[in-house]
Every structure is written in structure tokens, then in C-alpha cells.
């Protein structure tokens, strides 16, 4: 690169590497890891912060498991980084739900009652996130409105901003904000019914 050339911003580099990776360039995958790891770890930390305090899955383990599953994907094509982080959101959600189901099975159905929080999401009485109830409600929302379910998954599990989700879904940020409020209200209702 010449001295007068500006460095390529990280989002654009990530996009370029994702395209090269999906075209079969193994070196692109190696270069991609340090660029996306911190963002994946931040997302994992945010997700686990909502979990109960004695959760046995750590952010690093969640990221590593998600990364293993992501690189094993076949026939994946990424046009931009939001698609990658959208898929990462789905993968992390599946890992957390599988982990929660395993924990619940080990306890033989022991679980705290759920209450609806001010922000429209639900948590158990000790104010921790009840992922299984959310997953069930999100699955039901997906049957009713797949785009709203995708929006919530991208925002809460993928850690994407309103603007990033708007760009990915090809709509305005205002449309995403309205959709998020509607989806949160729907999920809140569905989760409160499940908790009874």
C-alpha cells in the first residue's frame, strides 16, 4: 500500500475476506479470525450477561463453539459482514438453547417462574434471562412473522445495531425500530402466557 493510501476500514476488510472465504480462499479465513473475534466475544459476553449468574458456559467457550460451527457450514455465501454476524447470531442462539435444555434436563424440570420486565423481555424471578421461554416464543414469532423474528435475533443474539439490521434487511432504521417494538410486545405477551 502506498503511503498516501488510506487503510481499508475493518467492516470493508471483513466483507472482502468473507467473500474470498466463501470463494474457497483458506487464507482469507485465517485473516478473518482476528477481525471478527472481538465482536463475536462482545456479543457472547452480552448474551451471557443476561443468563443466570451460575451459568457454566463462558464467553470464550461460546465464541469458540460458534466459530467451529460457522466454519463447518457448507454452501454459505456472504455478501457483507451483517450476513456473517446474522448467521453467528443464529448459531449462538442454538448453542445457548442447547446448553439451557441440557441444564434443565439435568435438573429434571427445575426452573424458576418467569416475569415480564420493563423492556418487554422476560426473566426469571432472580432477574436472569430465561432463554428456553424466549426461544419458544421466538420460534412462535417466526411462524407468525419471520422478518420480526429475524430482526430480534439479529439485534439480541447478533448484537447488530438498528442501522446494521436496516441495511441487512433493506429497510429504513425507523422501520426496524417499529418492528422491534412490535416484536418485543409480541414476545412479551407470548412469554407471559408461557410463564403462567
N, C-alpha and C positions, 0 to 999 in steps of 0.2 A: 504494500500500500504506500502510495506517495505521501510525503509529509503534509501536503495540502488537502488530502482526502480525509473526510470525517469518518470516524469509526461507525460501523453499521450498528444501529440500536439493537439491544438484546431482543425485543419482540420480533423484529425483522430477521435477525440471525436465527432465532428459534424456528420461525416459519420456513426459512430456507433449508435448515437442517432437517426439519420434519419431511419436507418434500423430497430431499435427497435420500433420507432413510426409507421412505415408502417406495422409492425407486430402486431400493436394494443396496444402497451405499452404507456398508457397515461402519466405516469411519465416521459418517455423519452421526450415527447413534452414539459413538464414543464422545464426540464433541458436544452432543446434546445434553448428556448427563449433568455436567456442572451448571449448565444454563437453566435447567428446569428443576433441579433437585431442591434448591432453596424454596422455590414457590410451592412445590409439592409438599415439602416439610411444613411450611407455613399453613397450608390447607389442612394437613393431617393434624397439626397442633390445634388448630381452630375446631376441627371436628371432635377431637378427643377432649377438648376443654368442656364440651357440652355433655360428655359422658360422666358416669358416676366416678367418685374420687378413687375408688379401688379398682378401676379398670386395669386389666393386665396387659393390654396392648399399648405399646408406646409409639409416639410419632415416627421414630426411625423405623420400627418394625412395620408399621402401616405403609410407609413410603416404599420400603424395600419389597414388601409383598405386592403392592400396587405396581411397582416398576417391573417386577418379574412377570406379572400378568399382562402388562401393557406390551412388553417386548415379545411376548409369545403370541400376540394377536396376529391372525393371518388375514390377508387381503384387506388391510387397513390403508386408507389413503387420507392424508391430512393436507388441507389446503392452507391452513393457518393455525396458529397456536391455540386459539379458542377451541377448535375441534379436539386438539390433543387434551387440553385441560377438561373439556366436556367428557371425553372418554375416561380420563383419570378420575373424574367425579363419580361416574358410574361404577368404576372398579373399586374405588374406596368405599362407596356405599355398600357394595356387595360384600366386601371384606368385613366391614363393621357389622352388618346384619348377620353374616355367618358366625362371626365371633359372639354376638349377642345371643343368637339361637343356641350356640354351644354352651354358653354360660347358663342360659335359662334351663336347658335340658339337664345340665349338671345339678342345678338346684331343684329339679323336679317341679318346675312351675312356680317357684318362689319369685315374686315380683312386687314391687311397690305400686300403689294406686297412682293414677295419673291425674294431673290437674292442668288446666289451660293457663298459660302465662299471659302477661300483658301484651307481649309482642306477637301473640297469635300462635305460638308454637306450644308444645306441651312438655311437661317434665314430671318426674315422679315427686312425691311429697318431700323428698330431701333435695328438691330443686335440680336434680340431674336429669339428663335427657333420656327419654325412653325411646330408643331407636327402633325397637320392634313395632311399637304402635305407630311411629312415624312412617316406617317402611310400609306397613299395611295400608295406612291412609294414602301414602304417596302412590302406591300401586293402584288403589281405587281411583285416585285422581287421574292417573294415567289412562285408565279405561274411559273416564268421563271427558278428559281434555288432555291429550298427550302433550300439547305445547306448554300448558301450565305446569305439568309435572316436570317436563324438561327444564323449564325456567327455574323452578325451585331446586332441582338437582344441581344445575349449574351454579346458582347463587350460594346454596348452603353446603353442598358437597364439593363443588368445584372451586369455590372461592372467587368466582368471576364477578367483576363489577357490573353494575347496571348497564354501563356503556358497552362493555365487552359482550354481555349477553345480547344486547340490542344488535350489535354488529353481527354476531354469530347467527342470530335468528332473522336478520334482515328487516328489523322494525325499529321504531324510534325508542329512545330511552323512556319517554313518557308512557309508551305502550307497555314496556317491560315493568315499569313501576306500578301501573294499574293492574297488570296481570299478576304481579307478585302479591299485591294487596288482596286481590280476589282469591288467588290460590291459597294464601295464608288463612283467609277467613274460611275457605272450604275445608282445609286441613284441620283447622282448629275445631270446627264443628264435627268432622269425622273422628278426630281423636278424642273429643269429649264423650261422644257416643260409645266409642270402643272402651273407654275407661270405666264406664258405668257397670 
